[in-house]
Amino acid sequence: MAYDTYLAERIRNYLKEKHVLNTEKQMMGGLAFMVDEKMCVGIVKDDLMARVGPELEEEARNRTHVRPMDFTGRPMKGYIFVSPEGVDNDEHLAYFIDLALEFNPLAKKSKRAKS
């Protein structure tokens, strides 16, 4: 499954501009940007995925072009998808990345699979 490489470049540039250390990881058929070893933002197909946490999720979902992140028929609490129209300019993209960065220090790291 391909993802929007232009959106990936915009995210890279924003994180670099803000001096946010991050790593990239291919996952869910898309690309995730990890901050402090925790999923922060990513791209699935053409959608931005942001881990904003349960407290900021309602605020984010009040904006247009935002929906719950739902892979399995059950939304993942604290995660949102933003359609391309919702991040069509740099100011809108920055808003969602900043929400995810605000939540990141509170986020728990994923449990690693045992080898």
Biopython code that builds the backbone (N, CA, C, O; Angstrom):
import numpy as np
from Bio.PDB.StructureBuilder import StructureBuilder

atoms = [
    (1, "MET", "N", (0.850, -1.179, 0.000)),
    (1, "MET", "CA", (0.000, 0.000, 0.000)),
    (1, "MET", "C", (0.897, 1.245, 0.000)),
    (1, "MET", "O", (1.776, 1.371, 0.852)),
    (2, "ALA", "N", (0.689, 2.121, -0.906)),
    (2, "ALA", "CA", (1.488, 3.338, -1.021)),
    (2, "ALA", "C", (0.929, 4.431, -0.103)),
    (2, "ALA", "O", (-0.232, 4.401, 0.303)),
    (3, "TYR", "N", (1.787, 5.379, 0.199)),
    (3, "TYR", "CA", (1.360, 6.538, 0.992)),
    (3, "TYR", "C", (1.818, 7.802, 0.279)),
    (3, "TYR", "O", (2.656, 7.756, -0.622)),
    (4, "ASP", "N", (1.259, 8.920, 0.696)),
    (4, "ASP", "CA", (1.526, 10.212, 0.079)),
    (4, "ASP", "C", (2.950, 10.679, 0.429)),
    (4, "ASP", "O", (3.201, 11.133, 1.545)),
    (5, "THR", "N", (3.860, 10.565, -0.517)),
    (5, "THR", "CA", (5.256, 10.922, -0.258)),
    (5, "THR", "C", (5.445, 12.438, -0.109)),
    (5, "THR", "O", (6.359, 12.889, 0.582)),
    (6, "TYR", "N", (4.581, 13.212, -0.757)),
    (6, "TYR", "CA", (4.663, 14.671, -0.600)),
    (6, "TYR", "C", (4.295, 15.059, 0.829)),
    (6, "TYR", "O", (4.950, 15.915, 1.424)),
    (7, "LEU", "N", (3.255, 14.440, 1.384)),
    (7, "LEU", "CA", (2.872, 14.703, 2.774)),
    (7, "LEU", "C", (4.013, 14.269, 3.705)),
    (7, "LEU", "O", (4.307, 14.957, 4.682)),
    (8, "ALA", "N", (4.648, 13.147, 3.411)),
    (8, "ALA", "CA", (5.785, 12.692, 4.227)),
    (8, "ALA", "C", (6.890, 13.741, 4.248)),
    (8, "ALA", "O", (7.470, 14.015, 5.299)),
    (9, "GLU", "N", (7.177, 14.319, 3.110)),
    (9, "GLU", "CA", (8.217, 15.340, 3.034)),
    (9, "GLU", "C", (7.827, 16.592, 3.820)),
    (9, "GLU", "O", (8.670, 17.206, 4.474)),
    (10, "ARG", "N", (6.572, 16.961, 3.756)),
    (10, "ARG", "CA", (6.099, 18.120, 4.522)),
    (10, "ARG", "C", (6.239, 17.872, 6.030)),
    (10, "ARG", "O", (6.638, 18.764, 6.778)),
    (11, "ILE", "N", (5.906, 16.654, 6.466)),
    (11, "ILE", "CA", (6.043, 16.312, 7.886)),
    (11, "ILE", "C", (7.520, 16.338, 8.287)),
    (11, "ILE", "O", (7.873, 16.911, 9.318)),
    (12, "ARG", "N", (8.380, 15.720, 7.476)),
    (12, "ARG", "CA", (9.821, 15.728, 7.751)),
    (12, "ARG", "C", (10.337, 17.156, 7.925)),
    (12, "ARG", "O", (11.066, 17.458, 8.870)),
    (13, "ASN", "N", (9.944, 18.024, 6.999)),
    (13, "ASN", "CA", (10.408, 19.412, 7.042)),
    (13, "ASN", "C", (9.924, 20.125, 8.300)),
    (13, "ASN", "O", (10.673, 20.878, 8.922)),
    (14, "TYR", "N", (8.670, 19.885, 8.670)),
    (14, "TYR", "CA", (8.129, 20.555, 9.859)),
    (14, "TYR", "C", (8.854, 20.076, 11.122)),
    (14, "TYR", "O", (9.237, 20.886, 11.965)),
    (15, "LEU", "N", (9.038, 18.762, 11.249)),
    (15, "LEU", "CA", (9.720, 18.232, 12.431)),
    (15, "LEU", "C", (11.168, 18.732, 12.488)),
    (15, "LEU", "O", (11.680, 19.036, 13.565)),
    (16, "LYS", "N", (11.813, 18.813, 11.343)),
    (16, "LYS", "CA", (13.188, 19.321, 11.295)),
    (16, "LYS", "C", (13.224, 20.790, 11.708)),
    (16, "LYS", "O", (14.089, 21.207, 12.478)),
    (17, "GLU", "N", (12.275, 21.568, 11.188)),
    (17, "GLU", "CA", (12.183, 22.995, 11.513)),
    (17, "GLU", "C", (11.981, 23.216, 13.011)),
    (17, "GLU", "O", (12.505, 24.174, 13.579)),
    (18, "LYS", "N", (11.216, 22.324, 13.649)),
    (18, "LYS", "CA", (10.940, 22.426, 15.091)),
    (18, "LYS", "C", (12.030, 21.740, 15.929)),
    (18, "LYS", "O", (11.951, 21.726, 17.158)),
    (19, "HIS", "N", (13.043, 21.174, 15.267)),
    (19, "HIS", "CA", (14.149, 20.482, 15.942)),
    (19, "HIS", "C", (13.653, 19.303, 16.772)),
    (19, "HIS", "O", (14.103, 19.088, 17.898)),
    (20, "VAL", "N", (12.720, 18.541, 16.202)),
    (20, "VAL", "CA", (12.173, 17.368, 16.872)),
    (20, "VAL", "C", (12.896, 16.134, 16.346)),
    (20, "VAL", "O", (12.788, 15.795, 15.168)),
    (21, "LEU", "N", (13.629, 15.470, 17.226)),
    (21, "LEU", "CA", (14.295, 14.234, 16.843)),
    (21, "LEU", "C", (13.241, 13.158, 16.620)),
    (21, "LEU", "O", (12.340, 12.981, 17.440)),
    (22, "ASN", "N", (13.359, 12.444, 15.508)),
    (22, "ASN", "CA", (12.374, 11.424, 15.190)),
    (22, "ASN", "C", (13.000, 10.357, 14.318)),
    (22, "ASN", "O", (14.062, 10.541, 13.723)),
    (23, "THR", "N", (12.307, 9.242, 14.266)),
    (23, "THR", "CA", (12.692, 8.174, 13.346)),
    (23, "THR", "C", (11.452, 7.814, 12.540)),
    (23, "THR", "O", (10.321, 8.050, 12.963)),
    (24, "GLU", "N", (11.691, 7.248, 11.393)),
    (24, "GLU", "CA", (10.594, 6.835, 10.523)),
    (24, "GLU", "C", (10.509, 5.318, 10.524)),
    (24, "GLU", "O", (11.522, 4.618, 10.544)),
    (25, "LYS", "N", (9.281, 4.828, 10.504)),
    (25, "LYS", "CA", (9.072, 3.385, 10.528)),
    (25, "LYS", "C", (7.924, 3.035, 9.590)),
    (25, "LYS", "O", (6.837, 3.605, 9.682)),
    (26, "GLN", "N", (8.178, 2.094, 8.691)),
    (26, "GLN", "CA", (7.116, 1.605, 7.806)),
    (26, "GLN", "C", (6.170, 0.751, 8.657)),
    (26, "GLN", "O", (6.608, -0.185, 9.325)),
    (27, "MET", "N", (4.902, 1.070, 8.632)),
    (27, "MET", "CA", (3.924, 0.266, 9.366)),
    (27, "MET", "C", (2.520, 0.506, 8.835)),
    (27, "MET", "O", (2.223, 1.567, 8.286)),
    (28, "MET", "N", (1.673, -0.477, 9.003)),
    (28, "MET", "CA", (0.264, -0.402, 8.594)),
    (28, "MET", "C", (0.135, -0.012, 7.122)),
    (28, "MET", "O", (-0.841, 0.630, 6.733)),
    (29, "GLY", "N", (1.105, -0.393, 6.315)),
    (29, "GLY", "CA", (1.063, -0.039, 4.905)),
    (29, "GLY", "C", (1.365, 1.419, 4.665)),
    (29, "GLY", "O", (1.190, 1.914, 3.551)),
    (30, "GLY", "N", (1.813, 2.110, 5.681)),
    (30, "GLY", "CA", (2.116, 3.524, 5.554)),
    (30, "GLY", "C", (3.441, 3.846, 6.209)),
    (30, "GLY", "O", (4.343, 3.010, 6.254)),
    (31, "LEU", "N", (3.553, 5.049, 6.712)),
    (31, "LEU", "CA", (4.779, 5.530, 7.319)),
    (31, "LEU", "C", (4.441, 6.188, 8.643)),
    (31, "LEU", "O", (3.533, 7.016, 8.712)),
    (32, "ALA", "N", (5.163, 5.827, 9.695)),
    (32, "ALA", "CA", (4.968, 6.445, 11.005)),
    (32, "ALA", "C", (6.209, 7.231, 11.386)),
    (32, "ALA", "O", (7.331, 6.806, 11.113)),
    (33, "PHE", "N", (6.004, 8.366, 12.011)),
    (33, "PHE", "CA", (7.085, 9.178, 12.550)),
    (33, "PHE", "C", (7.068, 8.968, 14.059)),
    (33, "PHE", "O", (6.100, 9.303, 14.743)),
    (34, "MET", "N", (8.159, 8.409, 14.556)),
    (34, "MET", "CA", (8.281, 8.073, 15.963)),
    (34, "MET", "C", (9.063, 9.175, 16.671)),
    (34, "MET", "O", (10.122, 9.593, 16.204)),
    (35, "VAL", "N", (8.536, 9.642, 17.796)),
    (35, "VAL", "CA", (9.207, 10.637, 18.621)),
    (35, "VAL", "C", (9.363, 10.008, 20.004)),
    (35, "VAL", "O", (8.376, 9.568, 20.594)),
    (36, "ASP", "N", (10.559, 9.961, 20.515)),
    (36, "ASP", "CA", (10.851, 9.283, 21.783)),
    (36, "ASP", "C", (10.374, 7.838, 21.764)),
    (36, "ASP", "O", (9.844, 7.333, 22.754)),
    (37, "GLU", "N", (10.569, 7.179, 20.623)),
    (37, "GLU", "CA", (10.210, 5.772, 20.417)),
    (37, "GLU", "C", (8.701, 5.515, 20.524)),
    (37, "GLU", "O", (8.274, 4.387, 20.770)),
    (38, "LYS", "N", (7.899, 6.572, 20.338)),
    (38, "LYS", "CA", (6.443, 6.444, 20.383)),
    (38, "LYS", "C", (5.854, 6.994, 19.089)),
    (38, "LYS", "O", (6.311, 8.013, 18.570)),
    (39, "MET", "N", (4.834, 6.308, 18.574)),
    (39, "MET", "CA", (4.184, 6.776, 17.359)),
    (39, "MET", "C", (3.578, 8.156, 17.633)),
    (39, "MET", "O", (2.838, 8.342, 18.599)),
    (40, "CYS", "N", (3.902, 9.106, 16.774)),
    (40, "CYS", "CA", (3.421, 10.476, 16.956)),
    (40, "CYS", "C", (2.460, 10.848, 15.833)),
    (40, "CYS", "O", (1.282, 11.110, 16.077)),
    (41, "VAL", "N", (2.962, 10.869, 14.615)),
    (41, "VAL", "CA", (2.138, 11.115, 13.433)),
    (41, "VAL", "C", (2.537, 10.121, 12.357)),
    (41, "VAL", "O", (3.580, 9.473, 12.447)),
    (42, "GLY", "N", (1.703, 10.010, 11.351)),
    (42, "GLY", "CA", (2.029, 9.120, 10.263)),
    (42, "GLY", "C", (1.122, 9.357, 9.075)),
    (42, "GLY", "O", (0.295, 10.268, 9.057)),
    (43, "ILE", "N", (1.308, 8.505, 8.089)),
    (43, "ILE", "CA", (0.526, 8.610, 6.863)),
    (43, "ILE", "C", (0.028, 7.221, 6.506)),
    (43, "ILE", "O", (0.799, 6.262, 6.454)),
    (44, "VAL", "N", (-1.262, 7.127, 6.263)),
    (44, "VAL", "CA", (-1.875, 5.905, 5.762)),
    (44, "VAL", "C", (-2.599, 6.292, 4.480)),
    (44, "VAL", "O", (-3.568, 7.050, 4.508)),
    (45, "LYS", "N", (-2.128, 5.775, 3.373)),
    (45, "LYS", "CA", (-2.589, 6.176, 2.036)),
    (45, "LYS", "C", (-2.370, 7.671, 1.890)),
    (45, "LYS", "O", (-1.227, 8.127, 1.852)),
    (46, "ASP", "N", (-3.456, 8.447, 1.807)),
    (46, "ASP", "CA", (-3.344, 9.900, 1.665)),
    (46, "ASP", "C", (-3.709, 10.640, 2.943)),
    (46, "ASP", "O", (-3.692, 11.871, 2.975)),
    (47, "ASP", "N", (-4.036, 9.903, 3.991)),
    (47, "ASP", "CA", (-4.486, 10.522, 5.238)),
    (47, "ASP", "C", (-3.353, 10.714, 6.224)),
    (47, "ASP", "O", (-2.456, 9.879, 6.338)),
    (48, "LEU", "N", (-3.408, 11.831, 6.934)),
    (48, "LEU", "CA", (-2.531, 12.042, 8.072)),
    (48, "LEU", "C", (-3.120, 11.283, 9.248)),
    (48, "LEU", "O", (-4.324, 11.350, 9.493)),
    (49, "MET", "N", (-2.286, 10.567, 9.971)),
    (49, "MET", "CA", (-2.686, 9.933, 11.216)),
    (49, "MET", "C", (-1.977, 10.702, 12.322)),
    (49, "MET", "O", (-0.781, 10.975, 12.221)),
    (50, "ALA", "N", (-2.705, 11.052, 13.376)),
    (50, "ALA", "CA", (-2.083, 11.759, 14.495)),
    (50, "ALA", "C", (-2.516, 11.116, 15.804)),
    (50, "ALA", "O", (-3.694, 10.830, 16.014)),
    (51, "ARG", "N", (-1.548, 10.897, 16.673)),
    (51, "ARG", "CA", (-1.819, 10.367, 18.013)),
    (51, "ARG", "C", (-1.922, 11.569, 18.937)),
    (51, "ARG", "O", (-0.913, 12.096, 19.406)),
    (52, "VAL", "N", (-3.155, 11.995, 19.192)),
    (52, "VAL", "CA", (-3.387, 13.223, 19.943)),
    (52, "VAL", "C", (-3.833, 12.964, 21.377)),
    (52, "VAL", "O", (-3.917, 13.896, 22.176)),
    (53, "GLY", "N", (-4.117, 11.715, 21.708)),
    (53, "GLY", "CA", (-4.564, 11.381, 23.060)),
    (53, "GLY", "C", (-6.039, 11.632, 23.245)),
    (53, "GLY", "O", (-6.639, 12.414, 22.508)),
    (54, "PRO", "N", (-6.625, 10.977, 24.220)),
    (54, "PRO", "CA", (-8.073, 11.088, 24.435)),
    (54, "PRO", "C", (-8.539, 12.510, 24.779)),
    (54, "PRO", "O", (-9.635, 12.916, 24.394)),
    (55, "GLU", "N", (-7.704, 13.261, 25.504)),
    (55, "GLU", "CA", (-8.129, 14.603, 25.921)),
    (55, "GLU", "C", (-8.186, 15.587, 24.757)),
    (55, "GLU", "O", (-9.055, 16.459, 24.725)),
    (56, "LEU", "N", (-7.264, 15.455, 23.802)),
    (56, "LEU", "CA", (-7.223, 16.380, 22.670)),
    (56, "LEU", "C", (-7.998, 15.864, 21.460)),
    (56, "LEU", "O", (-8.203, 16.593, 20.489)),
    (57, "GLU", "N", (-8.429, 14.601, 21.522)),
    (57, "GLU", "CA", (-9.135, 14.012, 20.384)),
    (57, "GLU", "C", (-10.423, 14.768, 20.064)),
    (57, "GLU", "O", (-10.716, 15.025, 18.896)),
    (58, "GLU", "N", (-11.190, 15.123, 21.087)),
    (58, "GLU", "CA", (-12.450, 15.833, 20.836)),
    (58, "GLU", "C", (-12.195, 17.190, 20.190)),
    (58, "GLU", "O", (-12.905, 17.581, 19.263)),
    (59, "GLU", "N", (-11.191, 17.906, 20.672)),
    (59, "GLU", "CA", (-10.842, 19.197, 20.074)),
    (59, "GLU", "C", (-10.495, 19.020, 18.597)),
    (59, "GLU", "O", (-10.960, 19.779, 17.747)),
    (60, "ALA", "N", (-9.679, 18.020, 18.302)),
    (60, "ALA", "CA", (-9.260, 17.783, 16.917)),
    (60, "ALA", "C", (-10.441, 17.390, 16.050)),
    (60, "ALA", "O", (-10.541, 17.826, 14.903)),
    (61, "ARG", "N", (-11.335, 16.571, 16.584)),
    (61, "ARG", "CA", (-12.462, 16.085, 15.785)),
    (61, "ARG", "C", (-13.500, 17.171, 15.513)),
    (61, "ARG", "O", (-14.388, 16.969, 14.686)),
    (62, "ASN", "N", (-13.410, 18.304, 16.182)),
    (62, "ASN", "CA", (-14.313, 19.423, 15.895)),
    (62, "ASN", "C", (-13.925, 20.143, 14.610)),
    (62, "ASN", "O", (-14.691, 20.964, 14.104)),
    (63, "ARG", "N", (-12.759, 19.847, 14.087)),
    (63, "ARG", "CA", (-12.316, 20.463, 12.831)),
    (63, "ARG", "C", (-12.835, 19.638, 11.658)),
    (63, "ARG", "O", (-13.112, 18.446, 11.792)),
    (64, "THR", "N", (-12.960, 20.286, 10.524)),
    (64, "THR", "CA", (-13.454, 19.577, 9.351)),
    (64, "THR", "C", (-12.390, 18.615, 8.829)),
    (64, "THR", "O", (-11.195, 18.818, 9.043)),
    (65, "HIS", "N", (-12.834, 17.581, 8.152)),
    (65, "HIS", "CA", (-11.984, 16.579, 7.504)),
    (65, "HIS", "C", (-11.259, 15.664, 8.494)),
    (65, "HIS", "O", (-10.273, 15.020, 8.137)),
    (66, "VAL", "N", (-11.743, 15.607, 9.730)),
    (66, "VAL", "CA", (-11.145, 14.759, 10.760)),
    (66, "VAL", "C", (-12.139, 13.661, 11.124)),
    (66, "VAL", "O", (-13.339, 13.907, 11.243)),
    (67, "ARG", "N", (-11.622, 12.446, 11.299)),
    (67, "ARG", "CA", (-12.475, 11.323, 11.712)),
    (67, "ARG", "C", (-11.673, 10.421, 12.646)),
    (67, "ARG", "O", (-10.446, 10.514, 12.693)),
    (68, "PRO", "N", (-12.345, 9.563, 13.377)),
    (68, "PRO", "CA", (-11.613, 8.643, 14.253)),
    (68, "PRO", "C", (-10.743, 7.701, 13.419)),
    (68, "PRO", "O", (-11.093, 7.368, 12.287)),
    (69, "MET", "N", (-9.639, 7.284, 13.966)),
    (69, "MET", "CA", (-8.797, 6.297, 13.300)),
    (69, "MET", "C", (-9.438, 4.937, 13.525)),
    (69, "MET", "O", (-9.598, 4.490, 14.660)),
    (70, "ASP", "N", (-9.795, 4.296, 12.441)),
    (70, "ASP", "CA", (-10.556, 3.051, 12.526)),
    (70, "ASP", "C", (-10.047, 2.076, 11.473)),
    (70, "ASP", "O", (-10.284, 2.262, 10.279)),
    (71, "PHE", "N", (-9.353, 1.045, 11.916)),
    (71, "PHE", "CA", (-8.866, 0.008, 11.000)),
    (71, "PHE", "C", (-9.755, -1.219, 11.022)),
    (71, "PHE", "O", (-9.929, -1.889, 10.003)),
    (72, "THR", "N", (-10.314, -1.511, 12.178)),
    (72, "THR", "CA", (-10.953, -2.806, 12.390)),
    (72, "THR", "C", (-12.445, -2.721, 12.647)),
    (72, "THR", "O", (-13.057, -3.730, 13.001)),
    (73, "GLY", "N", (-13.044, -1.574, 12.487)),
    (73, "GLY", "CA", (-14.456, -1.410, 12.832)),
    (73, "GLY", "C", (-14.621, -0.864, 14.243)),
    (73, "GLY", "O", (-15.736, -0.595, 14.691)),
    (74, "ARG", "N", (-13.495, -0.705, 14.940)),
    (74, "ARG", "CA", (-13.516, -0.141, 16.286)),
    (74, "ARG", "C", (-12.481, 0.978, 16.345)),
    (74, "ARG", "O", (-11.287, 0.715, 16.197)),
    (75, "PRO", "N", (-12.913, 2.224, 16.557)),
    (75, "PRO", "CA", (-11.967, 3.349, 16.565)),
    (75, "PRO", "C", (-10.896, 3.184, 17.646)),
    (75, "PRO", "O", (-11.168, 2.672, 18.731)),
    (76, "MET", "N", (-9.693, 3.621, 17.336)),
    (76, "MET", "CA", (-8.603, 3.597, 18.315)),
    (76, "MET", "C", (-8.654, 4.898, 19.103)),
    (76, "MET", "O", (-8.543, 5.985, 18.535)),
    (77, "LYS", "N", (-8.818, 4.782, 20.385)),
    (77, "LYS", "CA", (-8.945, 5.946, 21.258)),
    (77, "LYS", "C", (-7.664, 6.782, 21.230)),
    (77, "LYS", "O", (-6.560, 6.264, 21.396)),
    (78, "GLY", "N", (-7.840, 8.077, 21.018)),
    (78, "GLY", "CA", (-6.710, 8.997, 21.039)),
    (78, "GLY", "C", (-5.997, 9.179, 19.713)),
    (78, "GLY", "O", (-5.023, 9.927, 19.628)),
    (79, "TYR", "N", (-6.474, 8.501, 18.678)),
    (79, "TYR", "CA", (-5.883, 8.610, 17.348)),
    (79, "TYR", "C", (-6.920, 9.164, 16.378)),
    (79, "TYR", "O", (-8.110, 8.874, 16.499)),
    (80, "ILE", "N", (-6.465, 9.958, 15.422)),
    (80, "ILE", "CA", (-7.369, 10.509, 14.406)),
    (80, "ILE", "C", (-6.764, 10.356, 13.024)),
    (80, "ILE", "O", (-5.549, 10.232, 12.863)),
    (81, "PHE", "N", (-7.636, 10.366, 12.035)),
    (81, "PHE", "CA", (-7.243, 10.495, 10.635)),
    (81, "PHE", "C", (-7.690, 11.864, 10.168)),
    (81, "PHE", "O", (-8.761, 12.339, 10.546)),
    (82, "VAL", "N", (-6.869, 12.500, 9.348)),
    (82, "VAL", "CA", (-7.221, 13.778, 8.725)),
    (82, "VAL", "C", (-7.084, 13.578, 7.225)),
    (82, "VAL", "O", (-6.024, 13.187, 6.736)),
    (83, "SER", "N", (-8.159, 13.847, 6.498)),
    (83, "SER", "CA", (-8.128, 13.687, 5.049)),
    (83, "SER", "C", (-7.218, 14.747, 4.428)),
    (83, "SER", "O", (-6.907, 15.748, 5.075)),
    (84, "PRO", "N", (-6.789, 14.539, 3.188)),
    (84, "PRO", "CA", (-5.875, 15.496, 2.548)),
    (84, "PRO", "C", (-6.383, 16.943, 2.578)),
    (84, "PRO", "O", (-5.584, 17.870, 2.712)),
    (85, "GLU", "N", (-7.687, 17.147, 2.458)),
    (85, "GLU", "CA", (-8.238, 18.504, 2.486)),
    (85, "GLU", "C", (-8.017, 19.182, 3.835)),
    (85, "GLU", "O", (-7.974, 20.409, 3.917)),
    (86, "GLY", "N", (-7.878, 18.384, 4.894)),
    (86, "GLY", "CA", (-7.675, 18.926, 6.236)),
    (86, "GLY", "C", (-6.255, 19.385, 6.514)),
    (86, "GLY", "O", (-6.007, 20.091, 7.492)),
    (87, "VAL", "N", (-5.323, 18.987, 5.657)),
    (87, "VAL", "CA", (-3.925, 19.406, 5.821)),
    (87, "VAL", "C", (-3.397, 20.012, 4.522)),
    (87, "VAL", "O", (-2.222, 19.879, 4.182)),
    (88, "ASP", "N", (-4.303, 20.681, 3.808)),
    (88, "ASP", "CA", (-3.948, 21.217, 2.496)),
    (88, "ASP", "C", (-3.008, 22.403, 2.552)),
    (88, "ASP", "O", (-2.414, 22.766, 1.537)),
    (89, "ASN", "N", (-2.861, 23.011, 3.711)),
    (89, "ASN", "CA", (-1.854, 24.074, 3.820)),
    (89, "ASN", "C", (-0.994, 23.808, 5.049)),
    (89, "ASN", "O", (-1.362, 23.022, 5.922)),
    (90, "ASP", "N", (0.145, 24.468, 5.104)),
    (90, "ASP", "CA", (1.115, 24.197, 6.159)),
    (90, "ASP", "C", (0.592, 24.542, 7.550)),
    (90, "ASP", "O", (0.951, 23.879, 8.524)),
    (91, "GLU", "N", (-0.238, 25.553, 7.657)),
    (91, "GLU", "CA", (-0.799, 25.937, 8.952)),
    (91, "GLU", "C", (-1.694, 24.830, 9.507)),
    (91, "GLU", "O", (-1.640, 24.528, 10.699)),
    (92, "HIS", "N", (-2.513, 24.229, 8.652)),
    (92, "HIS", "CA", (-3.386, 23.139, 9.095)),
    (92, "HIS", "C", (-2.570, 21.915, 9.483)),
    (92, "HIS", "O", (-2.856, 21.281, 10.498)),
    (93, "LEU", "N", (-1.561, 21.574, 8.692)),
    (93, "LEU", "CA", (-0.706, 20.439, 9.012)),
    (93, "LEU", "C", (0.001, 20.676, 10.343)),
    (93, "LEU", "O", (0.065, 19.773, 11.179)),
    (94, "ALA", "N", (0.523, 21.864, 10.545)),
    (94, "ALA", "CA", (1.224, 22.195, 11.788)),
    (94, "ALA", "C", (0.311, 22.031, 13.000)),
    (94, "ALA", "O", (0.752, 21.559, 14.048)),
    (95, "TYR", "N", (-0.947, 22.414, 12.866)),
    (95, "TYR", "CA", (-1.901, 22.285, 13.974)),
    (95, "TYR", "C", (-1.965, 20.837, 14.459)),
    (95, "TYR", "O", (-1.869, 20.581, 15.660)),
    (96, "PHE", "N", (-2.126, 19.897, 13.540)),
    (96, "PHE", "CA", (-2.276, 18.494, 13.929)),
    (96, "PHE", "C", (-0.953, 17.898, 14.429)),
    (96, "PHE", "O", (-0.950, 17.115, 15.380)),
    (97, "ILE", "N", (0.146, 18.257, 13.806)),
    (97, "ILE", "CA", (1.438, 17.764, 14.301)),
    (97, "ILE", "C", (1.698, 18.310, 15.701)),
    (97, "ILE", "O", (2.179, 17.583, 16.571)),
    (98, "ASP", "N", (1.386, 19.577, 15.923)),
    (98, "ASP", "CA", (1.595, 20.166, 17.249)),
    (98, "ASP", "C", (0.731, 19.491, 18.310)),
    (98, "ASP", "O", (1.181, 19.297, 19.439)),
    (99, "LEU", "N", (-0.508, 19.131, 17.960)),
    (99, "LEU", "CA", (-1.345, 18.391, 18.921)),
    (99, "LEU", "C", (-0.682, 17.064, 19.285)),
    (99, "LEU", "O", (-0.630, 16.687, 20.456)),
    (100, "ALA", "N", (-0.183, 16.369, 18.283)),
    (100, "ALA", "CA", (0.472, 15.080, 18.523)),
    (100, "ALA", "C", (1.748, 15.264, 19.349)),
    (100, "ALA", "O", (2.026, 14.457, 20.237)),
    (101, "LEU", "N", (2.514, 16.298, 19.072)),
    (101, "LEU", "CA", (3.724, 16.558, 19.843)),
    (101, "LEU", "C", (3.393, 16.937, 21.285)),
    (101, "LEU", "O", (4.137, 16.601, 22.206)),
    (102, "GLU", "N", (2.282, 17.633, 21.476)),
    (102, "GLU", "CA", (1.849, 18.007, 22.823)),
    (102, "GLU", "C", (1.499, 16.753, 23.642)),
    (102, "GLU", "O", (1.792, 16.679, 24.835)),
    (103, "PHE", "N", (0.877, 15.785, 22.992)),
    (103, "PHE", "CA", (0.498, 14.559, 23.700)),
    (103, "PHE", "C", (1.675, 13.605, 23.885)),
    (103, "PHE", "O", (1.683, 12.824, 24.837)),
    (104, "ASN", "N", (2.658, 13.651, 23.007)),
    (104, "ASN", "CA", (3.724, 12.651, 22.986)),
    (104, "ASN", "C", (4.389, 12.387, 24.341)),
    (104, "ASN", "O", (4.615, 11.221, 24.663)),
    (105, "PRO", "N", (4.716, 13.398, 25.151)),
    (105, "PRO", "CA", (5.355, 13.097, 26.439)),
    (105, "PRO", "C", (4.460, 12.263, 27.367)),
    (105, "PRO", "O", (4.966, 11.582, 28.260)),
    (106, "LEU", "N", (3.149, 12.310, 27.167)),
    (106, "LEU", "CA", (2.212, 11.557, 28.004)),
    (106, "LEU", "C", (1.941, 10.161, 27.462)),
    (106, "LEU", "O", (1.433, 9.303, 28.184)),
    (107, "ALA", "N", (2.272, 9.928, 26.206)),
    (107, "ALA", "CA", (1.977, 8.653, 25.551)),
    (107, "ALA", "C", (2.850, 7.543, 26.113)),
    (107, "ALA", "O", (3.985, 7.768, 26.533)),
    (108, "LYS", "N", (2.297, 6.357, 26.111)),
    (108, "LYS", "CA", (3.052, 5.178, 26.536)),
    (108, "LYS", "C", (3.705, 4.539, 25.317)),
    (108, "LYS", "O", (3.156, 4.567, 24.216)),
    (109, "LYS", "N", (4.877, 3.966, 25.530)),
    (109, "LYS", "CA", (5.544, 3.236, 24.458)),
    (109, "LYS", "C", (4.804, 1.938, 24.201)),
    (109, "LYS", "O", (4.227, 1.347, 25.114)),
    (110, "SER", "N", (4.825, 1.498, 22.947)),
    (110, "SER", "CA", (4.225, 0.224, 22.592)),
    (110, "SER", "C", (5.036, -0.909, 23.196)),
    (110, "SER", "O", (6.254, -0.815, 23.341)),
    (111, "LYS", "N", (4.342, -1.975, 23.545)),
    (111, "LYS", "CA", (5.035, -3.156, 24.029)),
    (111, "LYS", "C", (5.701, -3.837, 22.848)),
    (111, "LYS", "O", (5.088, -4.007, 21.794)),
    (112, "ARG", "N", (6.929, -4.220, 23.019)),
    (112, "ARG", "CA", (7.665, -4.880, 21.946)),
    (112, "ARG", "C", (7.336, -6.363, 21.945)),
    (112, "ARG", "O", (7.194, -6.985, 22.998)),
    (113, "ALA", "N", (7.217, -6.916, 20.749)),
    (113, "ALA", "CA", (6.967, -8.353, 20.629)),
    (113, "ALA", "C", (8.204, -9.117, 21.091)),
    (113, "ALA", "O", (9.333, -8.718, 20.806)),
    (114, "LYS", "N", (7.983, -10.204, 21.797)),
    (114, "LYS", "CA", (9.105, -11.034, 22.259)),
    (114, "LYS", "C", (9.643, -11.824, 21.095)),
    (114, "LYS", "O", (8.881, -12.350, 20.284)),
    (115, "SER", "N", (10.967, -11.912, 21.008)),
    (115, "SER", "CA", (11.554, -12.659, 19.905)),
    (115, "SER", "C", (11.740, -14.110, 20.250)),
    (115, "SER", "O", (12.227, -14.883, 19.426)),
]
sb = StructureBuilder()
sb.init_structure("model")
sb.init_model(0)
sb.init_chain("A")
sb.init_seg("    ")
for serial, (resi, resn, name, xyz) in enumerate(atoms, 1):
    if name == "N":
        sb.init_residue(resn, " ", resi, " ")
    sb.init_atom(name, np.array(xyz, "f"), 0.0, 1.0, " ", f" {name:<3s}", serial, name[0])
structure = sb.get_structure()
